């Protein structure tokens, strides 16, 4: 599903996104860097114009649908602990270090 969405991008948008993702297009990386990163803006990518920003915004919306927490866990075969972390990250923007501090209480 992810590769299908990436293939719809123009060469410029595709390359800019791959550069931002460090070439790592797995579901967890896209979720962390593109979906849940509230500081991310397409303006920060190199060689991106108005057309590419529209294109990338569209693909980000599609990734957001594809990578709901439930689908992410299925795609990546995540544990319950991972699921809980992503749920908390989405709803209260918890950092991984904070989660590691509180996670022993959930066992």
N, C-alpha and C positions, 0 to 999 in steps of 0.2 A: 504494500500500500504506500509506504513512504517513497520507495523508488519510483512508483508510478507518478506521484505528485512532483517529485524532483525532475522527472523527465519532461514535464509540461513547461518548465521554466526556460526562458531564453538563455543563451550561453552566458551572457553577462551576469544575469541574476543567479544562475546556477553556480558559476565560479565564485561569485561574491559570498554566497551562502556556504559553499564548501570551505572557503577560506576561513570564514567565521567559525565554522564547526570543526576546524582543523582536520577536515577530510573524514570525520567520524559521523556517519549518518545513522548510527543505531538509535533506537527509540529513546533510550534513557538520555543520551547526549542531547538530542533535539528537544526533549521535554525540559531538561535542565537549562539549556542555553537559550532556547527560543520561546518556549511556552511560559515557563514560570519566572523567567528573569525579567522583573519589572523595570530594570534599568536599561534593557536592550532597546535600541532604536535603529531602524534601518539607515538613518542618516550617517551613522558611524561606520558603515561599510564603505570600502573604497570603490570608486567608479560606479556609484549608484545614482541614477537620475530619477525623475518623476515616474517614468514608465516602469522601471525596475522596482521602485518602492511599492507601486500598486500591485505588481505581480507578486512580490515577496509578502505583502500583507495578505493577499489571497491565499497563498500557500501556507502561511502561518495559521490562518483560520482553519484550513483543512487539516493541518497537523494537529491543531488543538482538538478537533473533532475525533480524529483517528486515535490520538494519544490521551484519551480520557484516562483517568487513573486505572480503571478496571481493564481497559484494553492494554495499557502499558504493562500492567502486571502479567497479563496473558502473553503478550508478545515477548517479554523478557523473562518469563517464568520466575517472577520475583517472589520472595518469601512474604509472609504476613508482616514481618518486621519492616521490610522494604515498602510494602503497601501502606503501612501506617505512617512511615516517614513521608512518602509522597502526598498522602492525604493531608497531613499537617502542614507540609510545605505549601500546598495549594491554598489551604484555608487560613493559615496564620503566618505564612512565610517564615517558618522555623529554619534555623541553620542546622547543618549536619552536626556541629559540635554541641549545640543545645539539645538536639534530639538524642545524641549519645549519652548525654548527662541524665536525661529523664527515661530513656528506654528501659533500663532495668526494672522500673516500677510497673511495666506492662507485662512482665513475664508471669 
